[in-house]
Amino acid sequence: MRNRSKRTTLIHGGIRRSQYGEVSEGLFLTQGFVYDSAEAAEARFKELGEDEFIYARYGNPTVRMFENRLSAVVGYEDGFACTSGMAAVTGALTALLKAGDRVVASRALFGSCLYVLEDVLARFGVEVELVDGTDNAAWSRALTPATTLVFLESISNPMLEVVDLAHVVEAAHAVGALVVVDDAMATPVYSYSAACGADLCVISTTKHVDGQGRLLGGMICGSKELIRGPIEAYMKHTGGAMNPFTAWVQLKSLDTLDLRVQAQATGALRIAQALEGHPRLSAVRYPLLPSHPQHEVAMRQGGAGGTVLAFEVKGGKAECFRMLNAFELFTISNNFADSKSIVTHPATTTHQRLPQEQKDVLGISDGAVRLSVGLEDPEDLIADLMQALDRI
Ligand SMILES: *Cc1c(COP(=O)(O)O)cnc(C)c1O
């Protein structure tokens, strides 16, 4: 048999059927499980079989289907589903780190990830060094033998910096450090974490997996040894497990994930090409544009561009706000990966509290705009962008 492609795994991976033989995946909305006898309960607590459960904080059949299917799609042996993307990030880091450890991370990080690294982990005696994630030499310099873990976003939010993941994994493994990749922007469809040898890949399933703006969720993917070892031990006792209803909704969303993400990514490239060179813009950023600073790395890493692009409006905040307020299709919001296209002004919303020096380093100027491309016809979106740019 040929190896199944992602599209097929998204439909069939990890399926479990009850005695009723249901076609659609069952929703087991139960916290607990009953045992046939006292001896059976004792045996289950002693050693848990593949298809046995004790308590929903530890595992649930619907959640397990979602874990098995999504982790197989991104190329890992197993996964642990969490209440949100941030529960997954925090869980992965705190499960693996202890006082005295050293973490090296890329500096272009989602605000909440930065908080966990710089405020939470620091409070527990973990040393964190931030580097320019696009500078291979900076990674090599920072990765001393004292380093225990590396954390990065494969494609950064909001300015779409692309990390040379194969280089970072090789350098990290050479000093014995584990690599944890946040793949929120890369999407599960285009994720190359497994191909590059990253130890864990963390996904905010709130984003493309749900894709329709409904439920928060997250997943930590990795080897069976890590997931059913330190990750599960930490997550099941600290209470970050995903609830079965969320798992069921997001499991059903996997049916269409590949089709949705491909359509959104195709739209993002088409829009980036249409915007490049527009007289009101000073820059357009999308990894698949040859003008992107890490274009060559992005092409080497499977041509993953994602569904989000960024651009810079000439002028600043006033010009941006006039454009934002003129949109008819793009909605002003701060999420991304939704089926509805979204426009965000990071400097005044998602990154409002970041000190100016950090905004400057990350390129989050007053003219910077992030577009999340949805499932509308890209030609309608381009028309909306052009009329909104004209209204500046
Ligand atoms: C959204 C996001 C998260 C957090 O995910 P939630 O599901 O909102 O908790 C983490 N990392 C990145 C890069 C994100 O974009």
The ligand as an SDF file (V2000), in Angstrom:
LIG
                    3D

 15 15  0  0  0  0  0  0  0  0999 V2000
   -2.9310   32.3640   18.4300 C   0  0  0  0  0  0  0  0  0  0  0  0
   -1.5720   31.9340   18.7070 C   0  0  0  0  0  0  0  0  0  0  0  0
   -1.2520   31.2510   19.8860 C   0  0  0  0  0  0  0  0  0  0  0  0
   -2.2580   31.0060   20.9890 C   0  0  0  0  0  0  0  0  0  0  0  0
   -3.3450   30.2680   20.5990 O   0  0  0  0  0  0  0  0  0  0  0  0
   -4.7500   30.3690   21.4030 P   0  0  0  0  0  0  0  0  0  0  0  0
   -5.5150   29.2300   20.8330 O   0  0  0  0  0  0  0  0  0  0  0  0
   -5.3110   31.7130   21.1070 O   0  0  0  0  0  0  0  0  0  0  0  0
   -4.4370   30.2020   22.8410 O   0  0  0  0  0  0  0  0  0  0  0  0
    0.0540   30.8680   20.0830 C   0  0  0  0  0  0  0  0  0  0  0  0
    1.0070   31.1190   19.1760 N   0  0  0  0  0  0  0  0  0  0  0  0
    0.7400   31.7650   18.0290 C   0  0  0  0  0  0  0  0  0  0  0  0
    1.8300   32.0150   17.0580 C   0  0  0  0  0  0  0  0  0  0  0  0
   -0.5580   32.1960   17.7470 C   0  0  0  0  0  0  0  0  0  0  0  0
   -0.8050   32.8460   16.6230 O   0  0  0  0  0  0  0  0  0  0  0  0
  1  2  1  0
  2  3  1  0
  2 14  2  0
  3  4  1  0
  3 10  2  0
  4  5  1  0
  5  6  1  0
  6  7  2  0
  6  8  1  0
  6  9  1  0
 10 11  1  0
 11 12  2  0
 12 13  1  0
 12 14  1  0
 14 15  1  0
M  END
$$$$
